[in-house]
Amino acid sequence: MAFRTRRGLGAACFARVEVNQPADVQLGKVEICPESVAGMRLREEPRTQAAYPVEWCTRAQDTCEKLAGVGVRSKRLFGLKDIKVYAVGLYVDPRDVQAKVRPAYGGSEEGQLEQKVFEDVMDRDVKKTVRLVVHYGKLTSKKLIHALRERCEKPLAASGKLGDLEVFETWFENLHLKKGLAVAFSADRGMLVTRVEGRVIGQIDSPELCRALFDIYLGKDPVSPDAKEDFGKGVAGLFGKY
């Protein structure tokens, strides 16, 4: 597990920022500090070398989320080679984990968490964030949204919430993706807030959309199995610490 500290500009500000409620988040408002500030402790995803702050702090939260796991979303291109599409970082509020998630172990490896632990993280109002860092330079916002829609459409249609997905998609209409750009989805008590490079581009009160989106990464068929596995180890390490 590689950690490093980025030095250069300003003062570290992921450690603590002023507090608002999620409903007070303003569109276009920079809620997290630029990732070039001094003293920030980072963890690197090794295959893409994407750097992740070990804490995720915003004005919408009174505690910082902890980085629990990293991985890569890869896709086979023409059956010939794997393309690393984007890096994945999964954050969770450690106090929510202790208060709301029940430890349950099983599976083929000692200490491996059962799926119901991931279900608890998704269903029990645990504050969480998935942060994507673009690696494949040809990824467009249209392709990203198409991929997310493929996974979210069925459960949202079943719950009568397809309109929430359509609202979500509008946030990306004029977004230009490039290598290294960070897109983050944060869920807190059913409120989904989406940020690009720390700037809020949209928010919606939709527990169903939060659930469908995080199922992509924590469900039974995750798009990045290594990120989910690493997240499970990170969550297991939080039990009993807070």
C-alpha positions, -999 to +999 in steps of 0.1 A: +000+000+000+018+031-012+013+064+006+030+097-002+026+134+007+022+160-020+040+193-014+040+226-032+011+250-028-011+263+000-020+246+032-035+212+037-073+215+038-087+180+034-083+176+071-112+199+080-135+224+064-165+244+075-198+225+079-231+228+060-260+204+056-262+185+023-292+205+012-271+237+014-246+225-012-245+251-040-241+242-077-207+253-090-193+257-055-158+243-049-163+222-018-130+205-015-095+218-019-074+216-050-053+185-051-020+204-054-020+216-018+009+210+006+010+183+032-018+162+018-014+125+024-021+105-007-025+068-016-016+058-051-036+033-072-006+014-086-019+004-121-029+039-131-008+059-106-039+080-098-034+097-064-062+096-038-063+118-007-067+094+023-094+116+037-125+131+019-137+162+036-164+186+023-185+214+037-215+191+036-201+168+063-191+171+099-166+143+097-142+132+070-146+100+051-117+076+050-103+061+018-111+024+023-101+009-011-088+016-046-088-003-079-093+000-116-122-002-140-109-021-170-126-031-202-116-056-229-111-039-263-120-060-293-111-091-273-074-082-276-063-062-246-076-046-214-080-009-214-077+008-180-107+032-182-105+049-149-092+044-114-117+039-085-114+052-050-140+042-024-145+063+008-167+057+038-174+075+071-157+053+097-182+062+125-211+052+103-194+019+097-191+012+134-226+023+142-245+009+112-226-020+096-226-055+111-193-074+108-198-107+089-171-128+076-171-157+052-160-166+017-129-184+005-103-163+023-098-158+061-111-124+071-131-119+038-163-100+043-197-114+033-218-096+007-243-085+033-216-062+048-215-043+014-253-043+014-253-027+048-229+000+035-253+007+006-286+004+025-280+018+060-274+055+053-236+052+056-219+083+042-198+072+013-181+085-019-168+068-050-142+089-068-133+081-104-101+094-120-101+091-158-072+072-172-083+063-208-079+095-228-107+086-252-134+083-226-162+108-232-189+119-208-214+103-232-197+069-229-194+072-192-231+080-188-241+052-212-221+027-190-237+040-158-272+039-174-267+003-184-263-006-148-287+018-131-317+017-156-332-016-146-334-011-108-345+025-112-372+015-137-384-011-111-387+015-084-403+041-107-374+064-105-361+066-141-367+103-140-340+107-113-315+090-137-325+114-165-318+144-142-284+128-133-275+125-170-281+162-177-253+172-154-228+156-178-241+171-211-214+197-216-187+180-196-153+173-213-134+144-198-097+141-200-070+119-185-066+127-148-100+144-143-117+134-111-155+127-109-169+120-075-203+107-064-212+112-027-242+097-009-255+109+024-290+100+038-303+096+002-288+128-012-265+122-041-240+150-048-218+149-079-185+168-081-160+173-109-126+184-097-142+193-064-169+215-080-205+205-075-223+199-108-255+185-095-274+171-066-306+151-061-325+136-032-328+100-045-320+070-022-329+048-052-303+064-074-277+063-046-283+026-042-282+018-079-250+038-084-231+023-055-243-012-065-221-007-096-190-008-073-201-027-042-228-051-056-225-087-065-212-079-100-188-050-095-172-033-125-139-032-105-136-064-084-102-053-071-116-020-058-144-038-040-120-064-025-097-036-013-127-017+001-138-048+020-103-050+036-105-013+044-139-016+060-129-047+080-100-026+094-124+001+106-145-022+129-138-014+165-115+015+158-139+044+164 
